[in-house]
Amino acid sequence: MPQPVEQFESARPPLTAADMISMQRVGAPVPSHDGTHIVTTVSSLLHPQLPYHESDNATWTTSLWIIRVGPADSKIPSEKRRLTYSPGKKDYNPVWLDHVTIAFLSNRSGSPQVWTMRIDGGEPLQLSHYPLPVSNLQYNAVRGLMLFTAEVYPTIKEGNILQLTQQKDQQQQAANSKTNYQVYDKLFVRRWDTWQSEKRSHIFLQRLSPPSSASAAAASSSSSCSASSSLGYSLVGEPVDALAGLDIDSPVPPFGEVSDFCLSPDGSLLVYAALNNKDSSIAWTTNSDLFAVAIATPSASASSASASSISCGVPTQVNPPNPGYDNQPVFSRNGRYLCWLSMARGQFEADKRRLMLRDMESGQVKELMPNFDYSINEFFFTPDNKIVFSVDYYAHTSIFQLQSFEDSSPVPLITKHTNSSLALLDGKRMVFAQDSFHSPAELFVSDLSGINPQPLCAPFNSPKLSRFSLASAVEFYFPGADNTKVHAWLMPPTHFQQNPHVKYPLAVVIHGGPQGVTSDHWHYRWNPQILAAQGFAVLMINFHGSTSFGQSFTDAITGDWGGKPFEDIMKGVDYTLNHNSWIDANKMAALGASYGGYMINWINGHTNRFKCLVNHDGIFNLEAMYYSTEEVFFPEWEMKGPAFSHPELYAKWSPHKFVQNWQTPTLVIHGGKDYRVVDTEGLSTFTALQRRGVPSRLLHFPEENHWVLNHANSVVWHREVVAWLNRWLQ
């Protein structure tokens, strides 16, 4: 096992939770059509120069930044500058209208609307004044089509659907002014952190007239939605609901986004992913499909009377029948091919994400790289139809290239750290975000061979990050359950030194999922640097069920929640202690969230080797969880059937069956809006601990979901966790 690097005393302090949380959050790079500029989002504190707790109650601003990119063969460095700034507001989701003009979403006037701005100067101008908030902005320059999504009533099939939805909202609010209730006849009742309504996310299209014809277009329109003109661009006609009358959501909730739909390069075909809401089976299936809708728009020579018209055809299914997820459609640059991601097995949200290809001329569909055993995250086409993609690969998120549709083995380009938000820059280079245990996400650029990736511009967080000492993690393998090689990370304390007279306490952090992974990634909720800064060694084990080590390893946890994963964790702790004499075996804690929180409860019933435990949003009673969670497909897959017809595994692996053995002090944390693992699981855990007389503490966040996202709450979370560990380990 490789030994951690000693961190000799430094004048720089270790990183605190408040410092970590206040790092600037850099978004995805969006290249201009000519590859000379990139626009991105950066979220930062309103007063970043002040300590976190003095920064106006942690008010955040999301701004747009523009980066001028030097030529590939030039030594001229890229330059960055902030393009927009509205204190306490969000400017986000930028798209390029032409080589000097961008459109973006912003809530600076209230609800999110479309704004435009030139990159060479001036102020942002509001383009849209829709009666509803809009999301997921896209633009097709060939047809001058703007796309966005909005929450509307599928029963409204014609007319100005946005305005009619607003009117119906107002009517219902007036009719129910003295009552507050909800009625359901089918699932979903709620999802993730939101109670379901009758409204659905639909994709809208609207013509956007370029500057040369903006005046004429504005004059020909009578719609209040269309009267807006911004920087010469003008909305034409009414927005058209491409999914009008369909009881479906696109993007697919709860985490679907702009990548769930796309237009063909010529703007003639809309492809989108959707789940059918026809009955309650939506709660126990993962069967999303891709559908294509023909888009007809008038030619450039059309009369002004018809210039605003858009017609949408009848949706037809693109993918072959498939019980699992199909999503993230992307067209090739010439529009002939469509690729998307697909999971073969229904109900299984962690199946391998396969890359599928459809020839839009012949209609033939094939799976690319069928023997490639790792899940693809995102991808893009190069001009010569190579495919560059990111993939979870041995506890890193790597970048690979598929050089032809016939190749079975892709070429690895960049294999270390976490690489995401890939985009083609100028046909010869790519840009992407990269983060690691040692840095938040920053933007990088590389040629398409992946050789020598470089920061795209001066890193946004370097000035602040350089003020702190950070620990360096080592990765290793050990023999786990069934003598299988199991991967792990070990991060020493920040100012670690080998000293025979000094031993350090150990914090074992258990990831969730359960089909997740602890990777070389800057995490804002479970960042090991924060525990290392407090003097703890941090062990992170990628037990059976973890992703990125091949699909069979991921599959191994199904029906075996407390079996091989628990054995892996115990053997991993033993292996680490045997190879690191500087760790104090008498001062160990275990921490975990979601499935990790489940494992904390399981550990409490099966070993007393830890001095204390931390359980965040963990499961207490598997059978009760089955009936209270929203996505029923999850427990049905993991426990191999419904709780009412296959109760054996629910009983076998449920932590509440072993409460009589609990004796380890435990901090229990739960969010009040966690509808995946509802907070009664946390309350039950705390009740069991208290009734058993086990020292315990409950931290409840009424407004948080399965994750703690509010930045001020995150500071509280870290303070409570560190205090709990110090109470029992120091």
N, C-alpha and C positions, 0 to 999 in steps of 0.2 A: 504494500500500500504506500503511495507517495505521501511524504510528510508535509504538513503545512509549512509555509514560509514564515520565519520569525518576523515579527513586526517590531523592530527596535523603537524605543521611545521616540516620539515625534512631538514637535511643538504644536502640530495640528491636532485639534480635538477630534474625537470620534463623532460620527453622524448621529444626530438625534431624530426622533420621529417627526418633530415639527419641521426640521430642516429638510428631511426627505420628502415630506408631503408638499412643501412649498417649492419644489423644483418645477421649472417650466415644463409644460406638457406639449411636446411637438407632435403635430399631426402628420397625415399622409402627404407626400409630395404630389403636386398636380402640375405636370409639365405643359407648357404652351405648345401649340400646334407645330411651331417651327423649332422647338427644343432650345430656345435661347433663354427662357425664363421658367421659374418654378414658383408657384404660389403654394403656401402651406398655412396651417393654423398653429398658433401658439397660445396656450392658456397660461396665465400668470396671475400672481397676486396683484391686487390693486396697488399695493405699496410694497414691491418686492425688496426694497432696501431695508425694510424694517423686520425685526423678528416676527415669527409667525403669529404669536399671541398678541402682538400689537398692531396687526395689519387690518384694522377696520373689520374685525370679526371674520377674517379670512374671506373677504370678498374677491371673487375671481373675475377676470376679463379674458375673453377669447378674441384675439386679433388675427388679421391676415398679415403675412409677411411675404415679400417678394424677393426672390433670389435671382440675380443675373448670372447665368451660367457661362463660363468661358468655353471656347471651342475645345474639342477633344485633344487636339495637338498643341494646345496653348498652355503656357505656364501662368497665364493671368488667373489669379484666384477669383472664385465666385464672390459676389458681393451680396449682402442681405440688408434689407431695411424693412421697418414696419410700415405696412400699407394702410391699415385701418386701426382705429382705437376709439372705443366707446366705453368709458369706465363702467364696470359692473355688467356689461352686456356681452352677447355672443355673436361674433361674425364667423361663419363656418360654411362648410360644403361649397367651396369655390369651384366654378367651371369657367372655361375660356370661351368667350363669344367670338373673339378674333385675336390677333396677335398682340393687341394693346388693351383689350377690354375684358373684364371678368364680370360674371354674375355670381352672387353668393346669397346665402340665407342669413338673416339677422333678426334679432328680437329688439333692436334698438328703438322701434316705434311701437312696441307692444308684442303682439304675436309674431312668430317667425314669418317673414315675407321675403320676396326676392328683391335684392338690391344690385346695382351695377356700379362699376368704378373703372376708370382708366388707370393703368399702372404707371403712367408718366406724369401724374399729377391730378389735382382736383379732389373733390369730396365725393363720398358715396351718395348715390341718388336712389330713392326707392322706386322700383319698377312696378311691383304688384301691390294691390290693395284688396286681396281676396278676403272674403268674410270669415274664412277659417284659417287656422295655422297650417302651414305647408312644410313638407319634409322631402328629403331624398331628391335633390335637384340634379337634373342632367340636361345636356344640350346637344343637338345634332345640327351642325352648321350646314350640311348639304341641303336639308329641307327647312332649316330655320325653325326647328321644333324644340320647344322647351318642355321638359317632363318634370313632374313632381308628384308627390303623393299627399293625400288628405284623408281624414276620417269622415266618411259619409254614410248615409243610410242606403243600403242596397235596394230597398223597396222604392227609392226614388230613381226612376229609370230614364227620365228625359227632362228637358228644361235646363235651367242653370242649377245644376245639382249642388254646387257649393252654397249658393244663396238659399236654396230650398232646405238644405240641411241646417243652416243657421236658423231659419224660420221655425223649423220643427223643434230644434233645441229650445228656442225661446217659448214656443207654445207648451212644450212639456214642462219647462221650468215654471211657467205661470200656472198650469193646471195642478202641479204638485207642490205649490208654494208652502202648503201647511203640512205636508207629509214628507217622509223620507224612507223609501223602501225600494226593493228590487225583486223582480219575479223572473224565474228561469224555468224553461221547459226542457233544456238540454245542457250538456257540458259543452264548452268550458263555462264555469261560473266565474272563475277568476284565473289569472295566469301571471306567474312570477311575482309581481307586486301590485297588480291592478285588477279590480273587478271588471268583468266584461260588460260591454254595453251592446246595443243593437247595431252600432256603427262598425264599418269595416274600412281597412286601409285600401284605397283604390288609386290607380295610376291615372294621372291626367296629362293631357297634351294640349299645348297652345302654340299657335304661330307666333314667332318673334320676327318682326320686320327689321331688316338691317338699316343702318343710317341713311342709305341712299334713297330709300322709299318710305322712310318713317312718316313723313308728313302726310303723304297720300293715304297711308294705311290708317293713321289716326283719324283722318277726316272721314274715311269710309265706315268707321265703327261707331255704333251707338251704345256700346256696352260700357258700364262704369268700370268693369274689370279691364276694359281695353283702352281706356282713355289715357292710361299712363304711358309716358314716354321718358326714357332715361338714356342720356348720352347718345341720342339719335336712334336708339333701339325702341321699338314700340310693340306692345302686346296687341295682337290682332284677333278679333272675334272673341268667342267665349271658350274657356277651357273645356275640353271634351273628356269625359270619363271613359277610358278604354275598357273598363270592367263593369260598365253600367248594368245594374240589375242582377249582378252575380253576388251570391252570398259567400264571398271568399276574401281573404286578406293577401295582399302583396305589397311590400315584402311580408314574409312569413313571420308572425310573432313567435316568441317575444324578442328575438334578437336579430331578425331579418333587417337588412339595410339596403342601401342603394345598389349593392352588387346582386340583388335578387331579380333585377330586370335590366334589359338593355335594348337599344335600337340597333338594327343592322346599320352598317356604315352608310348606305344610301338612304336610310330613314324610312324604308318601305315596310319593315317588319319589326314589331315589338315582341320580344320574348320575355316571359316573366314566370317566376315560381309562385305556386299557390297551394294551399290546403283547402279542401272543400269543407265548409261548415254545415253540411246538410243534416247531420245528426250527431249524437254524443260520441260516436266512434272516433271523432277527431281527437278525443282525450286519450285513446289507447292505440293510436296509430302514428307513424311518422311518414305517411305516404304523401309527401308533397311532389307535385309534378311540374313540368315545364309546358307552357302553352304559348303558341304563336298567334298574333293578331296582325292581319294586313292593315297597313296605314296608308290611306289615300289622301293626298294633299293636291291642291291645284298647281298647275305649272306656273312658271314665272310670268307667262304671257296671259294668264287668266284675267278676266274682268274684275274690277274692284268689288263688284257685288258678290263674287264667289271666292275672293282671295282669302277669306278667313276660314273657309270650310275645311273641316277635317272629318273623314269618315273612318270608322274602325270595323274590320271584318269580324267574323265569328271565330272565337278561339278554337284552335285545334291543338291536340297534344303533340308535343315534340319528341319526348322521350318514349321508348318502348315501355310497356307495362312493367312496373317495378314497385315493390311494397315499401321501399325505404325512401330516404330523402333524395330529391333531385333539386339542385339549386345552383346559383352563381353562374349563369350563362354568360359567355363571352364570344363575340364574333371574331374571326380572323380579320386581318386588315383589309382584305379584298371582299369580305362578306360571303365567301363560298362555304366556309366551315363554321360550325358552332360547337364550342366545347362547354362542358359543364361538369360539376361534381356530383357524384351519385353514391349512395349507400345501398348495397344489395339487400340487406336484411331489414324487414319491417320491425318496428318497436325498439330497435337498437340504435340509440343516438350516438354511439361511439364505434360504429362499424367503420371499416376502411373507406375513406373518401376517394373513390375511383375517378379517373379523368376519362370522360366519355367524349366521343367525336361524332358529329353528324355532318355528312356531306349534303349541303342544302340543295345541290343540283340533282343528285341521285336518290337522296333520302336514306342512304345507307348509314347505319350506326355501328360503331365499334368501340370497345374499351381499349384505351391506350395503355401500354405497359401493364398488362394484366398480372404479371408476376412480381411487379414492384410492390413491396409489402408494407408501405408506409402511407400515411394519410396526407393528402395534399391540402394546403390551406387556401392558396390563391395563385393566379397565373396570368400571363399575358402572352400574346402572339408577337413574334418579330415580323418584319416585312417579308422575310422569306419562309414564313410558316414554321419556324422553330417555336417551341413553347418553353418559356422560362417560368418556373414555379417555386414556391416555398413549401417546405415539408417538415413535419416534426420528425427529427432524425437523431436518435440516441441522446436525448436530453438537450438538444439544441434545435433551433428552427433554421434549417439550412436552405440554400438556394441551389436548384438543379436546373439543367437544361435538357429538353428532349429534342434531339437534332432532326428527327424525322418521324412521321406517323408510324413507320414500320419498326422503329427501334424498340427493343425490349428493355434496354438498360439506359437510363438517363445519365448525364455527366454531372458530377458534383462540381459546383462553382465556388460557393462560400459555405463552409460547413460549421463554423463556430458562431457562438452567441445566438441571439434571437433576431432574425431578419424578417421584416414584414413590410406591408404597404408598397409592394413592388410596382414600378411603372417604367415603361419604355420612354427614354428621353428624346433621342434624335435619330432613332433607327440603328445607332451603333453603340449606345450606352444605356444603362439602366440606373434608376435612382431608387432608393429604398430607405427605410428606417431601421436602425440597429440599436439594440440595447443589450445589457448584460448585467451580471451581478455588480459591476463596477461603474455603470453609467446608465442614466435614463436614456430614452430614445433620442437619437440624433440622426440627421440625414446624411446618407453616404451616396457616392457615385462610383460606378465601375463600368468597364467595357463589358460586352456580353460574354466574355470568357471568364469573368469573375476575378481576373488577375489584379492584384494590388488595389483593392477598394480603398477609397479615400474619403475623408469628410467632405461633404458637398460645400460647406462653408464653415466659418468659425462656429464651433459648437455653442448652442444656446446656454447650456448649463455649466460649461467649464469654469467660468469665473467663480461661481458659487461652490461647485464640487471640489475645486482645488483647495479650498480652505479646510477640508476634512480628511482625516485618515480613514481608509477603507480596508477591510480584511480581504484576503484572497482565498478563494475556495479551491479545494482539490477534488477531483472526481475519481472514483475507484469502483471496482466490482468485487463482490464477495459471493460465496456459495450460499444461496438461500434455500427456500423450500424445494424439495425434490432435487437438491444439489444444482439447481439452475443458477446461472450467473445473474446476479441482481446488481443494478447500478445504484450508486449513492454519491452525494456531495458531502464534504465536511468543510465547514468554515470555522477557523479558529477565532478566538477573541481578537478584537481590533489591534490591541497592543500586545499580542501574544509573544512570549519568549519561552524557549526551552529552559526550564529551571527545575532540578530534581526536588527542590523544596516547595514548589508551587504547583498546585493542581487546580484545574478549572472545572466549573460545573458544565453540564451538558444539557442542551435543549434539543429534543427530537421533534422535528416539525413534520407532520403527516399531511400530505396533500389531499385534496378532495377529488370529486369526480363521480365514482371512484376512478373512472378512466380518464385520469389527468396525468400531469407529470410536473416534477420540479425540474426546471430547466435553467440554463444560464440566462436569467431574465431579471430585469429590474421591476420588482413587484411593489405596488403601492399599498397592498394590504398585508402581505406576508413577506416582507423584505428581511432576509436573514442578517443584513448589515445592522439592523436596529438591535437585534439580540446580541450580535457580536460586539457591538459598541458598549453594551452593558456588562461585558466580561464573560459571556457565555460562549462555549463552543456550540456550533449548530450542525446537527446531523439531519440530512434530508434523504430519505430512502425511496427509490422508485420501485416499489413492491409489485408483485404480480397484479396485473390489471392496469398498470401504467401504460400510457401511450408512448409512441416513438421507438419502441423496441420490437416491432413486428406485431401483426394482428393476433397471432396465437397467444402471445404474451398478454396482450390487452384482454383477450377473451377469457383468460384463465381465472378471473375473479368472479365471473358470473356463476351464481349458485354456491359461492365459496367465500362469502364476505369476511367471515371471521377465521378462515382457515389459512391458506397460503400467505395472504398479506400479513396477518398477525405473526406467522412464523418468520417471514422475511424481516419484519421489523425487529423481532427479538434477536434473530441471528445477526442482523446488521449492527445492532447495539453491541452484541458480544464481540463481533469482529473488530469494531472500532475501538472498544476498550482494550482488546488484546494487542492492538497495534499502535496505541497512543497512550503511553503511560502517564502523560501529562493531564489526562482527563480523570476527574474524580468520580468513580463508580458509585459513590455514596451520595452524590448530589446530582441527580438527573430528574428532568421534567419531560413530559410529552405534551405536545400541543397540536390541535388539528381543527379544521373547519369542514362542514358538510359531511362527506364520507369520513374525512379526518376526524370530525367531531364524533361520528358514530364509533370510529376506532378507539377514541378516548374512552367512551363508555364501555366498549368491549374490553379494553385493557384493564379498566377498573375492576371488572369482574373476573379477570384471569391472571393477574400478576400484581404484586405490590412492590415491584422493584423501583418505581418512580416515587420521588418525594412529593410531587404535586402534578396536577393535570390542568389543561385548559381546553374546554370544549366550546367551540363556536358553531352554532346552528347545527348541532349534531342530532342524530336519530336516537330516540330512547326505545320506542316500541315499533317494530317494523310493521306489524299488522295494523296498528292505529294509523301509522303514516300512510299506508296504502289507501285508506279511506279519506284522508284529509289532503293529500297532495293533489296538484292539478293535473300534471302529466302522468296519467295512470300507466302509460306504456313503460315508464322507467322501472317501477317495482315489478311489473309483470314480466319484463325481460330478465331482470336481475334475479328474481326468485322463481323464475320459470313457470309463471302463471298467476292468475288472480288469487288473492288471499282466501277467498271463499271456496275455491276448488283445489288449491294447492297450498294448504296451510303449513306443510311440513317444514319447508325451508324458512318461512317467516318465523316460525317458533324456534327453529334450530339456531338461527343467527341473530335473534333479537336480544339486545343488551339487557332489556328489562327482566329477562329470565334469570339474570345472575346478580341482581341487586343485593342479594343476601351476602355476597362476597365483597361488596364495595367498602373500601376503607381509606382510599387515597384522597387527600384534600384536592378539591376541584373548583376552578372558576368556570362558571357557566355563562355564556354570552348568547343572546338571541335578538333578532330583529322582529319587530311587531308586524311588519309587512312582508315577512318571509312566507310566501304561500307555497314554496317548494317543500320546505321542511318547516311546518307551521310552529309557532312559538310555544304551543302546548308541549312539544317535544322537549324544549328547554325547561319549561316550567315543571314538567314531570321529572326530568333529571334532577333539578334542584330540590323538588319535594322529596325524592327518594334519598338524596344525600342528607338532607336535614333530618328526615325520619330515622335514618341510620346513625345519626349523630356524627357524621363525617364533616369536618371543617369545610365550608363551602361558601361561595359568594355568587350572586346573580347580577349580571350587568345586562340590562334590557334597553334596547333602542326602539322606541315606539314607531319611528318614521323610517327605519332602515329595512331593506329587504334581506336577501340571502347574503349580501355584501354590505359592509359599512362604507358608504360612498361620500357622505358628508364629511368635509375635511376637518371641521372642528370636532365632530364625533370620532374621527379617526385618531386624533390626538388623545382623546379620552380613552379610546380602546387601547392604544399603546401604553398609556400611563397605567391603566389597570392591570394589563398583562404583565408588564415589567415589575410592577409592585408585587403582584402575586408570586412571581418567580423569586424575587428577592426575599420575600417573606419566608419561603420554605427552603431556599437553596443557599443563601448567603450566611 
